Amino acid sequence: MINKTTITQQSTFAKKPPLYYRLLIRIAQPFYHWWLWYRHQRCANPYYEQEIADRFGQRYHTKQQAPTSLLTSDKLMTDELTSDKLMANDTSNKLAGVNTDFGCIWIHAVSLGEMNTIAPMLRAFLALGFDIYLTNTTHTGHARGRSLFTKEIADGRVRHGFVPIDEPKVIQAFLKQVLPVATLFVETELWANTLYELKRCCIPTFLVNARLSAKSAKRYQTFAKLSQSMMHNLTGIIVQDDLSAQRFRQLGATQTMLAPSLKWQIQDNHRDEHVDFGFLLQTQQTKQAGENVSRPIYVLGSSHAGEEALFLAVHQRLLSDFADALLILVPRHPERFNDVASLLNVSGFTWQRRSNNPKQVIATDIQVYLADSMGELMGFYALADVAVVGGSFVNIGGHNPIEAVQLGVPVIMGAYTQSCQSIVDELRQVGALWQLAIDKTQEQAIEQVTQQLHIWLTEPKQALQAGMSGQALVQSHQHAQQQQMQPILTAIGY
């Protein structure tokens, strides 16, 4: 529940980041440019030219021509951003044939997880009549944003690129091109110079779906003046839990609002046309009817290095009781697909790789299926009797279990769930999620996970009840998006 539904009056004074930070960013800029070039040479980065242009202010995706005058004073830039942005967006929207009169919101989502989290809210802003300028940091996040909003990008409602570097002149050029009426940063990533320029231009700026671990808070406190400047320049921080709110306030934040995590939001936009969803949905309906007659299937989704090997050991034990059990592996990052394939080559299992023939049915003698594809995780979760959510058996922090829970699939997670702890706790309380206790040896982890899989695969009614309990909990949190959007719309004056 939001404990502040309105944004109180704030100082319009923008607090400049410490000198050491500004100098460090200036010094790092050419080295970062070189690193992008080096990565392109090694990996044939398909985004290289666009990434360089977006990050260093050489080109932005605009609907209108940039202002011809180069403004340097605070007052002139603020005047332009506040007086011209509605007219500029109105002109571009008329050219695009869309009735959107409320301006453009800049939304920054670092990577794949943040992109999936913010997508429903992004669509909600589009439905209200706003345009969107979407930026990402990572290539996986950028690819996900492009796949989720292909039509909107083509229509001009969503402009999409990589986030500009945190250098004042680059940010100033970016803001004069984009002319945002508000800016949203998703979950964690903040840049001090960017926040300063946004505050200087009187653009409402929010950190949404925010969380702050004790470890991160301690790191921020090490750079107290830098953190204070960022907290001061934010219009509001919408946090997922009380502990995070307390930590942000200790750093100097004054505008903290508590609301349920956006990860609770049901996301229908995960389904991909390349998956045979007629077959997947048919399988799911059979399970929901309580007729679990197909082979036992469990999915390890969003896995990281070390987790596939762990679950191959689990699978070896499980096959002694479920000879036809199928393990579906869905690695989190595409650059690891070949590494996982190499692991399977020496595993002794019969296995099949999706990319070899995406339309090929999974054969009955296949023991492990490598889903080396992007944007199809929900389809594979829909196949599963049990979902195992990765990033939690190694110290990554865990990925979003709601993707599986919303389909009525019971979930297993490891001990490392600090990135989504409040969600995990609620799901555990209703029996929809089983979590491995911390400080277990690998042998103990293999044994206990195998036991829990055995329980849910042997007792389909118990697994069904766990899945239904999770679905009910997800439904009870469908107000989360509305609660997080409310203070943003208020600040914009919608």
Summary of the structure (lengths in Angstrom):
residues: 494
radius of gyration: 23.7
end to end distance: 21.2
largest distance: 73.3
contacts: 1612
relative contact order: 0.11
helix: 51%
strand: 13%
